[in-house]
Amino acid sequence: MERLISVCLWLILALHLVLRVAGNAEGDALNALKNNLTDPNNLLQDWDPTDTNPCQWYNITCNSENSVT
């Protein structure tokens, strides 16, 4: 039983890490778009590609699951 609990905890941790990495794919795509835009007024300066997700970025809206809408 103790081994089963340990395996479950490791699986949960691994799944969490995978989802965190995959969760920033939208941020990566938006950052690639930003790099190809001209932003003379620096409206996109807070678009930080190191953020966990882009939901806090200026002019970006997300749903309750932190996916860009």
Residue frames as a rotation matrix with the C-alpha (Angstrom) as fourth column:
MET 1
0.567 0.824 0.000 0.00
0.824 -0.567 0.000 0.00
0.000 0.000 -1.000 0.00
GLU 2
0.442 -0.487 -0.753 2.82
0.161 -0.783 0.600 2.39
-0.882 -0.387 -0.268 0.85
ARG 3
-0.649 -0.692 0.316 4.46
0.391 0.053 0.919 1.67
-0.653 0.720 0.236 -2.50
LEU 4
-0.104 0.715 0.691 1.18
0.986 -0.019 0.168 2.42
0.134 0.698 -0.703 -4.30
ILE 5
0.789 0.366 -0.494 0.94
0.488 -0.861 0.143 5.78
-0.373 -0.354 -0.858 -2.57
SER 6
-0.044 -0.900 -0.433 4.54
0.074 -0.435 0.897 6.59
-0.996 0.007 0.085 -3.53
VAL 7
-0.665 -0.160 0.729 3.92
0.691 0.239 0.683 5.66
-0.283 0.958 -0.048 -7.17
CYS 8
0.347 0.885 0.312 0.74
0.931 -0.364 -0.003 7.77
0.111 0.291 -0.950 -7.25
LEU 9
0.658 -0.154 -0.737 2.56
0.237 -0.887 0.397 10.78
-0.715 -0.436 -0.547 -5.79
TRP 10
-0.472 -0.881 -0.023 5.35
0.176 -0.119 0.977 10.46
-0.864 0.457 0.211 -8.37
LEU 11
-0.435 0.391 0.811 2.81
0.900 0.189 0.392 10.21
0.000 0.900 -0.435 -11.17
ILE 12
0.689 0.696 -0.204 1.00
0.709 -0.705 -0.013 13.30
-0.153 -0.136 -0.979 -9.93
LEU 13
0.283 -0.684 -0.672 4.30
0.042 -0.691 0.721 15.21
-0.958 -0.232 -0.167 -9.75
ALA 14
-0.691 -0.567 0.449 5.31
0.426 0.182 0.886 14.09
-0.584 0.804 0.115 -13.25
LEU 15
-0.022 0.781 0.624 1.92
0.993 -0.056 0.105 15.05
0.117 0.622 -0.774 -14.68
HIS 16
0.733 0.256 -0.630 2.11
0.443 -0.883 0.157 18.45
-0.516 -0.394 -0.761 -13.00
LEU 17
-0.162 -0.895 -0.417 5.54
0.013 -0.424 0.905 19.11
-0.987 0.141 0.081 -14.52
VAL 18
-0.667 -0.025 0.745 4.41
0.707 0.295 0.642 18.02
-0.236 0.955 -0.179 -17.99
LEU 19
0.365 0.896 0.252 1.36
0.928 -0.373 -0.018 20.27
0.078 0.241 -0.967 -17.83
ARG 20
0.524 -0.244 -0.816 3.45
0.226 -0.884 0.410 23.23
-0.821 -0.399 -0.408 -16.69
VAL 21
-0.608 -0.793 -0.017 5.78
0.138 -0.127 0.982 22.87
-0.782 0.595 0.186 -19.66
ALA 22
-0.573 0.460 0.679 2.92
0.816 0.236 0.528 22.34
0.083 0.856 -0.510 -22.11
GLY 23
0.353 0.817 -0.456 0.92
0.864 -0.471 -0.176 25.17
-0.358 -0.332 -0.873 -20.53
ASN 24
0.073 -0.388 -0.919 3.30
0.006 -0.921 0.389 27.79
-0.997 -0.034 -0.065 -21.83
ALA 25
-0.468 -0.204 0.860 2.90
0.799 0.317 0.510 26.78
-0.377 0.926 0.015 -25.49
GLU 26
0.567 0.731 0.380 0.38
0.816 -0.562 -0.135 29.59
0.115 0.386 -0.915 -25.89
GLY 27
0.743 -0.374 -0.555 2.85
0.012 -0.821 0.570 32.04
-0.670 -0.430 -0.605 -24.38
ASP 28
-0.329 -0.899 0.290 5.55
0.313 0.186 0.931 30.79
-0.891 0.397 0.220 -26.73
ALA 29
-0.152 0.357 0.922 3.25
0.988 0.073 0.134 31.28
-0.020 0.931 -0.364 -29.73
LEU 30
0.864 0.501 -0.043 2.27
0.503 -0.864 0.028 34.79
-0.024 -0.046 -0.999 -28.62
ASN 31
0.402 -0.798 -0.449 5.89
-0.018 -0.497 0.867 35.70
-0.915 -0.341 -0.215 -27.99
ALA 32
-0.474 -0.527 0.705 6.81
0.674 0.297 0.676 34.50
-0.566 0.796 0.215 -31.49
LEU 33
0.344 0.684 0.643 4.02
0.913 -0.403 -0.061 36.70
0.218 0.609 -0.763 -32.86
LYS 34
0.871 -0.029 -0.491 5.27
0.222 -0.867 0.446 39.64
-0.439 -0.497 -0.749 -30.79
ASN 35
-0.057 -0.997 -0.049 8.78
0.262 -0.062 0.963 39.22
-0.963 0.042 0.265 -32.18
ASN 36
-0.566 -0.104 0.818 7.37
0.815 0.074 0.574 39.72
-0.120 0.992 0.042 -35.68
LEU 37
0.564 0.803 0.195 5.35
0.806 -0.586 0.084 42.83
0.182 0.110 -0.977 -34.82
THR 38
-0.559 -0.594 0.578 6.33
0.374 -0.803 -0.464 46.47
0.740 -0.044 0.671 -34.62
ASP 39
0.391 0.648 -0.653 5.40
0.879 -0.054 0.473 47.88
0.271 -0.760 -0.591 -31.21
PRO 40
-0.248 -0.588 0.770 6.38
0.401 -0.786 -0.471 51.58
0.882 0.192 0.431 -31.30
ASN 41
0.201 0.407 0.891 4.40
-0.603 -0.665 0.440 52.38
0.772 -0.626 0.112 -28.13
ASN 42
-0.780 -0.618 -0.097 5.82
-0.354 0.565 -0.745 49.43
0.515 -0.547 -0.660 -26.15
LEU 43
0.111 0.923 0.370 2.36
-0.959 0.002 0.282 48.10
0.260 -0.386 0.885 -25.39
LEU 44
0.812 0.191 -0.552 3.66
-0.179 0.981 0.076 44.55
0.556 0.037 0.830 -25.36
GLN 45
-0.084 -0.966 0.243 6.66
-0.619 -0.140 -0.773 45.12
0.781 -0.215 -0.587 -23.13
ASP 46
-0.134 0.057 0.989 5.16
-0.952 0.271 -0.144 43.09
-0.277 -0.961 0.018 -20.26
TRP 47
0.863 0.366 -0.348 4.89
-0.469 0.837 -0.283 39.98
0.187 0.408 0.894 -22.45
ASP 48
-0.040 -0.903 0.427 7.49
-0.979 0.120 0.163 37.94
-0.198 -0.412 -0.890 -20.57
PRO 49
0.243 0.142 -0.960 8.21
-0.622 0.782 -0.042 34.54
0.744 0.607 0.278 -22.15
THR 50
-0.763 -0.566 -0.312 9.47
-0.115 0.593 -0.797 33.23
0.636 -0.572 -0.518 -18.79
ASP 51
-0.380 0.718 0.583 6.03
-0.914 -0.197 -0.354 33.59
-0.140 -0.667 0.731 -17.18
THR 52
-0.694 0.180 0.697 4.17
-0.040 0.957 -0.287 30.37
-0.719 -0.227 -0.657 -16.44
ASN 53
-0.133 0.661 0.739 1.36
0.970 0.239 -0.039 31.47
-0.202 0.711 -0.673 -18.74
PRO 54
-0.825 -0.276 0.492 0.44
0.456 -0.841 0.292 34.66
0.333 0.466 0.820 -20.62
CYS 55
0.066 0.992 -0.104 -2.81
0.892 -0.011 0.452 35.33
0.448 -0.123 -0.886 -18.75
GLN 56
0.368 0.024 -0.930 -1.39
0.686 -0.682 0.254 38.38
-0.628 -0.731 -0.268 -16.96
TRP 57
-0.684 -0.675 0.275 -0.02
0.667 -0.426 0.611 39.98
-0.295 0.602 0.742 -20.11
TYR 58
-0.509 0.445 -0.737 -1.46
-0.292 -0.895 -0.338 43.24
-0.810 0.043 0.585 -21.39
ASN 59
-0.117 0.635 -0.764 -4.46
-0.976 -0.215 -0.029 42.73
-0.183 0.742 0.645 -23.71
ILE 60
-0.710 -0.068 -0.701 -4.49
-0.266 0.947 0.178 38.94
0.652 0.313 -0.691 -23.21
THR 61
0.022 0.763 0.646 -7.61
-1.000 0.024 0.007 37.31
-0.010 -0.646 0.764 -21.81
CYS 62
-0.849 -0.329 -0.414 -7.88
-0.312 0.944 -0.110 33.75
0.427 0.035 -0.904 -20.52
ASN 63
0.257 0.938 -0.232 -10.61
-0.329 0.311 0.892 31.41
0.909 -0.152 0.389 -19.39
SER 64
0.707 0.119 0.697 -10.88
-0.705 0.048 0.708 29.77
0.051 -0.992 0.117 -15.96
GLU 65
0.887 -0.408 0.215 -8.39
0.374 0.909 0.185 27.10
-0.271 -0.084 0.959 -17.06
ASN 66
0.272 -0.796 -0.541 -5.69
-0.188 -0.595 0.781 29.71
-0.944 -0.111 -0.312 -17.87
SER 67
-0.265 -0.277 0.924 -6.00
0.856 0.374 0.358 29.14
-0.445 0.885 0.137 -21.61
VAL 68
-0.851 -0.103 -0.514 -5.86
-0.091 -0.937 0.338 32.12
-0.517 0.334 0.788 -23.93
THR 69
0.004 0.925 0.381 -9.26
0.690 0.273 -0.670 32.99
-0.724 0.266 -0.637 -25.37
